[in-house]
Amino acid sequence: MRMTRKRKPRATFTAPDTQPAAAPANAEVFSFGDPVPVLDRREILEYLECWRNGRWYEPPVHFGGLSKTFRASPHHSSAIYFKANILASTLEPHSAFRRETCLKMAVDFLTFGNAYAERLDSVTGKLLGTRHALAKYTRRGVEPGRYYFIPSAGQEHQFQDGTVCHLMQPDINQEVYGLPEYLAALNSAWLNEAATLFRRKYYLNGSHAGFVMYVTDPLQDETYVDDIRKAMKEAKGPGNFRNLFVYAPGGKKDGMQIIPVSEVAARDDFFNIKNVSRDDVLAAHRVPPQLMGLVPSNSGGFGTPISAAKVFARNELEPLQAKFMEINEWIGQEVVKFKPYTIPGEGGE
């Protein structure tokens, strides 16, 4: 049973403004400006059901947002490419299902939870091959077996009925579209991106203090104070920290102190945020870290890559291969066939 409702007006997606607003007269000197995330996050999970416009169903999540989030975190996109490349490398190519088609469909399936293959027949009805259809723009029609390709408004293309094979990752709320498995890790991927943007803005800002030079011992010649101020003022440049000089004669136990303001201000737990968000993303994709080229932070390491590759092949690759072999049942002949994933020197065990 499909859960559907009539389509409601949809929020318009607008890119965030990359130009910072003019600061008021009494604003602080230290300012990051507007960060530039990959998308406005409030729009990515805007549906609970599959809305329909009379001809096709809309996806339950914003596919445009998922496509932009694809590049929000290096571990997110790398895990998807890793699985897709391994799957395509184990394919035994067929004239009706090429390795290129397999790779494109795998990236779509792992990114959107949906993959589409269009059947190409001759005028006599003989199978000529299959062609990949971009999941981001393919929509399931209200009529059974009907699909549409919607690259932009006013450019709808209706596939011939019964010529599109739809592979989907099951969803617990509806059965019109599939959804990817990593949705629970989206906030971690966005946090990883936000931490990186914050650190980039911090070092490119150039309007904050690097350190405070605090002098309390009185100097015999006051011109030394002016010379120090001038030297520190001329030392700054674009993107450099702005250092401060404070002269308070007659003062404290330490005659001269260097106070690293930037070190205190930058202590935003950057490395812990990056590591924790990375682990969340990899857990959602279930890709062993040693297969992703990550360097262990402890002396024990991650374990041997060969053992991790064997577990990955059994737990992740084989189910993915089985999903793509459903194309054979739809076409009526064996055009999708995979060979076992073997590691050189291990005898394929």
N, C-alpha and C positions, 0 to 999 in steps of 0.2 A: 504494500500500500504506500503510495507516495504522499508525502505531506506537502501540500501546495496551498498557496493563497494568491489572490490577485496582487499584482505588483503595486507597491507604494512608491511615491516620489523618492528618488534616491539623492543622497547628498552629493554635491558636486565636489570632485577631487581637485584641490588647488595646491600647487607646489608652495612650500614655505617661502616667505619673503627672505631673500638672501641679503637685502640691503638693510643694515641696522637703522633704526629711527634716530633722528637727531636728538642728542642728549639735552635735557633742560639745563638752564644756566647754573643751577646749584647741584648738578650731578657729580658723583664721585669721578675722579680721574681714572680709577681702575675699572675697566669694563671689558667683557668678552664680546659684546655684540650678540647677534642672533646666531645660534648654532644651526647647522644645516644637516638634519637627518635625512634618511633616504625617502621617508614618506611621513604623512600625518597619520599617526598610529590609530586615531579614533575611527578611521574608516575601514580598517582591514577586517574587523569582525562585526560588521554592521547588520548582518542578517542572522536570524535564527531558523529561517525556513527558506525554501526555494520559491521565490516570487516568480510569477509568470506574466508575460505581457500579451498573451493570447496566442503567440506562435512558439515561443521557446521559454525555458526556465532560466532564471538567473542563478548563478552559483551561490551557495550559502555563505561564502566568504569573498572578500575582494581579491580577485586574481591579480589585478594590477598591483595591489599592495604586496602580495606574495612574491611577485616577480621582482619588485624593488628590494624587498627584504632578502632576496637571494644573495645579494652582494653586501648586505649590512655587516656580516661577520665572515672572516676568512675561513673559519672552521665549518660554518654552515654550508657555504658553496663548495668547499673542498670535499666534504663528506658526500655530497650529492654527486659530484663529478667522479669521485672515487668508486662509488657503487656502480654508476652508469658505465664507466670505462671497463671495470671488471666484467660486468654483464656482457657488454659488446665484444670483449676479447674472447669470451667463451662461446660465442655464437658460431655455428657452422653455417656460413653464408648460403643463401638460396637465391635463385634468380627472382623469386617473388618476394623475398624479404632480405634486404641487404643489411650489412653491418651498420651503415650510416643511418638507415631508418631505425634500427634497433637502438642506437645511441641516442638519437633525438627523442624517441618515445620514452626511453628510460629517464632522461633528464626531466621530461615533462611529468612523468608518473611520480617521480620522487619529489618534485617541486610542488605540483598542484594536486597530486593524488588522482590524476586522470591522464590517460594517454589514448590517442585516437589514431587508427590506421584506416585509410580509405582504400577500398578494393578497386583495382583498375581491370576492366574486362575488355576483350575485343568485341567486335560487332557480332561475333558468333556466340558470345557468352563465355569464351575461354579466359581463364585467369592469366593476366599479363604481369601483375605485380601488385605491390601495396605502396601507398604513399603516406607519409606522416602528415598529420594535420595539427597545427599548433593548439595545444590545450588551452592556452590563455584566451583564445578568441573563439573556440568551438563551443557551441551551446546545444543542449539537448532539446529537441522539439517536444511540444505538447502531444503531437501525434506519435504513436509508437513507431520506432524505427527511423524517425526523421531527425536530422541534425542540420545545424546552421553554422556558417563561419562568419563572424562579426568582427572584422578588423577595425572598423570605425563606423560611426553613424552614417546611414545611407548607403553602405557598401555590403549589405547582407548577401550571402551566397548560400543557397539551399543545396545540400548534397542530395544526390539521388537516393531515394528511400532504399534502405537495406544495404548500402554500400560502405557504412562506417562501423568499424569495430571499436567498442568503447571498453577500455580497461580502467577499472576504478578501485581505489582503496576504500573499503567499507567505512561508512559513517554511522554513528549510533542514532542520529536524529532524522535522517532522510536517506532515500535510496535513489535519488536522481543524479547526484554527482558524488564522486569520491572526495575525500579530504586527506591531506598529507599527515603523516604520523608525528611531525615535529611541532605541531601547533602549540603544545604546552611549553616549548622552549623558546617561543618568539620573544618573550620579555627578556630572556637572558641574552638573546642575540642583539636586541635593541640596547640593552645595558652595555654590552661589549662595545657597540658602536658609539654610544654616548660617552663612555669613558675615553675612547680614543679621540673623539671630537673635542672633549674638554681639554685633554692634554695638548692637542695640536693648537687649540686656541690660546692656551696658556703660554706656549713658547713663541707663538707668532704675535702675541699681543704687543709686547714691548712697552707697555705703559705702567708696569708694576715694578716694585723695587726688588733688586737682587740681594742687596745687603745694606745694612745701616752701619756707617763708620761713626762710632760714638767716642768722642774725645772729651775727657773731663779735666786732664791736667792743663793748667794755664800755659800758653805758649809765650815765650819772651817777645817774639815778633809777630804781631797780628797779621802781617802780610802772608805768613805761612798758611793761615786759615783761608785767605782768599785764593792762594795758589792751589791748595788742595781742592777747594770747591771748583775752581776752573778746570783742573785736570780731570776731575770726575765728571764734570758736565760735558767736556769734549770727548770723553771716552765712549759715550753712548752712540748707538747707531740704530738703523732699522732692525727691529726684532730683538735688540739687545735688552737686557735687564737695565733698569734705571736705578742706580745706586744713590743712596742718600747720605749726606754728611751732617752730623749734629755736633756742634761745639758748645759744651757747657762747662766753662772753667770753674775750678774750685770745688770739684765734686767728689768722686767715688773712689773706691779702693783700686779699681782697675783704671789706669790712666787712659788706655785706648782699647776699644773693643770692636770686633767685627761681628755683627749680628746678622746671620743669614736668613733674611726675611723670606726669600723665595723658597728656601728649604722647608720652612714651616707652612707656608701657604700652599705648597704643592703636595703636601702630605695628604693625599686624597684616597689612599689605599688603592692606588691604581693597579698594582700587580695582583693583589688579591681579587679585585673585581674582574680583571681579565682572565685569571685562572679559573675562578668559580663559574663565570659565564661560559667559558670555553668548555668546561666539564659538563655543564648542563646541556649544551648543544650536542656534544659528542654522545652523551647518554641518550638523547632523543633519537639520534641517528644510529646508535649502537655500532659505532665504528671504533675499533681498538685504537688507542692513541699512538701505539708504536707503528701502526700502518699509515698514520697520517704524517709521519716525519717529525713528531713532537719530541723535544728533548726532555727527559725526566728531570724533575727538580729534587728528587731524593736519591740517595746512594743505592737503593735497591733496584731502581729502574722499573720498567714496565713489563719485563719478561721477554721471552724470545719472540721475534716477529713471526717465525714459522708456526709456532703453536697458535698464536693469535689469528694468523691467516686461515688455519684449518678450522678453527671455531667459527670464524666469520663466514667461511664458505658454507659450512653446514647450516648455521643459524640464519644467515641473511641472504646469501647468494642463491641457494637452492630454492627458497620460497619465491624469490624474485623471478627466477627462471621459470618456475611452475606457473606464475601469474602470466608471463608472456606466452607460454605455450597454450593458453586459452585461445589464442588466435587460430590455432590449428582447428579447433572445434568449430569456430565461426566460419572459416574458409572451407572446411571439408576435406582438407589434405594437409600433410605434414610439410609445412614450409618453415616452421620455427623449430630448430633443434639445437641443443647446447651440448658441448663436450664438458667433461668434468674439469673442475678448477684444480690444476696441479701446480706444484712448486718444483722447479728444477732441483734434482738431487734428492728428492724425497720419494720418488717412485709413485707419485700420485696418491700416496696414502694420507 
